[in-house]
Each structure stands twice: as structure tokens, then as C-alpha cells.
Amino acid sequence: MKNLIDKIKQCTLCKSTLPLEPKPILQASQQSKILIVGQAPGIVTHNKGIPFDDKSGERLRIWLGVDENQFYDPELFAIIPMGFCYPGRGKSGDSPPSVLCAETWRTQLLAKFENIELTVILGKYAIAWHLQSKTPITELAKQWQYLFKSNQIVLPHPSPRNNIWLKKNNWFENDVVPILQNRVKTIITHSSSSINSTSDHK
């Protein structure tokens, strides 16, 4: 896994199409328990070099019920966007992630994971890849009980731009988020117990 991530971070395949120098941003460990799949880094993430170190990340961590230390622990969370570099601005928000990025790296990267217990899917490009679906995000978010059975869940993007959606669909934060938090807590607690048990037997 480490060798593959090192190769990805040196990737310049999309250099000619990017508005800025390539700067692949991702987080992963072979032992990651929860996989977060999003679109592509925004300009703030590009500048900082840290995924979800912004208002969207703050809300996402609240939805997951975790703190920064937990979120940025690759043994717990893998953060693998559809495109690893900032794609630039489009007519309405950021441009779509590069297709070449996923075609080149995604299958071999996902194959390295051994212990993923939950995949959190954000955005239509991640939905298209992981669920092979064009169903609207709102409808998929309502199907959380069905998706949970296959250890997946679709969330609306946690960006402040989605505040109107969240107000119109208050069932999401009222009903779904507490259950998601409980699921994440169970995974993390089980992970901690396993680590302690392994340490006890050394």
C-alpha cells in the first residue's frame, strides 16, 4: 500500500489539463476500517494538502461523530476521492474529477484494502463508480437502510452550499446521522479493542 500511495503522490498524468501543478491528496492504510469516497480536492484542500480540512470536513466529522485525531488516522479512515488533484473551477463549482485518475489508480488501490467495514459515498461521480448508479443523491440517501446491508451509505455533500438541502431534508440529520454515528462508533470501538487484544498477547 505504501509503495502504491508513493507512486500516486508522484503522478503527473493529468498535468496538461490541470489549472495548477499536480498535487495528489489522499489518505489510506491497508488496515483502514472506514472508506470515504468523494469527488476531488477543492482549492482549500489543494493549498493545505490535507483532505477535508475545511468547513465541509468539520460537518462531515460531526456527521460521523469523530474528532480530528480519529478522522486523520489512516488505520481508521481512508480518504480516496475520485480525482486526487484539484480539477479547477467550472461553470458552477469545481470541475469534474479527471476520469484518467480513476482509470489509472482506483481499482488497484481499492484492492489493497483488507478491513473496510463501511464505505461513505459523497457525490455523483463516486456514486457512479461505487454503485454503478445515476439515481439522485437524495433518493440514495433515503435508501440508507438498504445500503447499510452492504456496508455502504450515501451522504449529501457536507459543504455549507448544501445548507438549503439540509433544511428541506431535515430527516437526514435527525434520523440518519445518529444511526451513522453509532455505526462508526461501533467500528472504531471494535478496532481499538482488537488493537488492545493484540498488544496484550505480545
N, C-alpha and C positions, 0 to 999 in steps of 0.2 A: 504493500500500500504506500509506504513512504517513497519508494522509488517512483511509483506512478504519479504521486502528487508532485514530486520534484519536477518530473517531466512536464506535467500540466502547467506548473507555475513558470516554466521557461517557454511555453508555447507562444508562437508569433504567427500562427496560420492566418489569422484574420487581420493582420497589421494593416493591410492596404485598405480595409473597409472601416476601420475604427477611427473615431474622431481624436482619440488620444492614444498614447503608447499602450500596447498590451500590458495588462496587469491582472492576470487570472487570480480570482479570490474565491477560496473555498476552505472548508474545514472538514476533516474526516479522520477516522481511525478504523482499522479493521474490526475493532470491537465496539464501534458506535451502536447505541441502542435505539435512538430516535433519529430518523432521517427527515430533514426539512428540504423540500424541493421547491424552489421559487423560479423567478424569471431570469434576472441578470442584475449585477450590481448597479446601483444608481450613482450619481456623481459624488454624493457624500461618502458612500462606501468606497468608491474608487480612490478618493483623496485620502481617506483614513486607512484603507487596506484591511478593514475589519468588517465582516458581514453583519448587517442589521445593527450597526452602532449608530442608530438614529431614532426618530420618533416611532417609525414603524417597528423597529426592534423592541422598543420599550413596551409597546402594546402587545406584540407577539409574546414577549416573556410573561406579561400579565395573563394572557390567554392560556399559556402553558403552565403557569404557576411556578415559575423558576426564577432564580436570581442570575446575575451576570456570570458568576463563577460556575454555576451549573451549565448555563447556556453555552459558554465558551470552552467547556470541557469536551474535547473530541471523543473521549471514551463514552460520553453520554449522547452528545448531539453531533451528527454530521450535517453540514450545510452545503448542499450541492445544487446551485442554480442551473437552469437550462443553458445559460451562457455565462462563462466565467469572467468576462470583461465588460466594462461599461460600453453599451452599444451606441450611445449618443442620443440626442433628442429627436423625436418625430413630430408629427403634426399635433398629436395630443398625448403628451407624456413622453417617456423614453421609447426609443425604437425597439422592435422585437429583438430577442436574443439571436445570435448567429446560429443558423442551422448547422453549419460546419462544426461548431464546438461540440454539440451533442453527438453528431455523427462520428466524430473522431474519438471522443473520450468517454462518453456516458456509459455505454454497455460494459466496457472493461472495468470502469471504476465501480459501478454498482455490483459487479460480480465479485469484488473483493470483500464486500461486507459479509460478516458471518453471523451477526447477532441482532439485526434490525427487528424491533418489536412493534414499531409504529412508524408509518410514513405520513408526514404532514405535507399536503399538496397545496401550493399557492399559485393561482393564475392559470390562464387558459393554455399556455404553452406547456406547462408542467402537467396539466390535466390531459392534454392531447397525447403526451408521451407515456405517462404512467397509467392512465385509464383508457387510452385509445378512445376518447370521447370528446364530442363537441357540445355536450349538454351544458347549459348556462351554469355559472358558478352557484347562483342562488339555489337552483334545483339540486345540485350535487351536495351543497352544504346541508340541505334538508334531509338528505339521504345518509346522514352520518351513522345511523344505527346499522344500516346495511353495509356501509364501507368499513365500519369498525370490525365487522366479522372477518374481513380480510386484512385487518391491521392497517387500515388507511383512513384518512379523513381529509376532506377538502375544506379549507378555510377561505373566507374572503381576504383580500389583501389587508394587512393591518395598517396601511397608510392612513394618515389623517384625511386624505382625499376621500376616504370611504366613510366618513362620518355620517353622511346623508343615508347611505345604505344601512348602516348600523342602527340609525334611528328608525328607519322604516321596517327593519327586521330585528326588533329587539329580542325576539325569541332566541336569536343566536347567542348573545351574551348572557341572557337569563337562563336558558335551558341547556345549550350545548357546551358552553365554556366550563361550567362546573364539572361536567362529566369528563371533558377532555383533561382538566386539571387533575382529576382523580386518577385517570388512566396514566398520565405522565408521572404522577407521584408514585404510583404502584411500580412502574418500570424502574424509576430511579431508586426506590427503596430496595427493590429486589436486586438491583445491580450492586448497591452498597453492601447488602447482606452477603452476596456472592464473593465480593472482594474481601470482606472481613473473614469469611469462612476459609477462603484460600490462604489468607495470611495466617490464620490460626493453625493451619496444617503444615506450614513451612517449618 
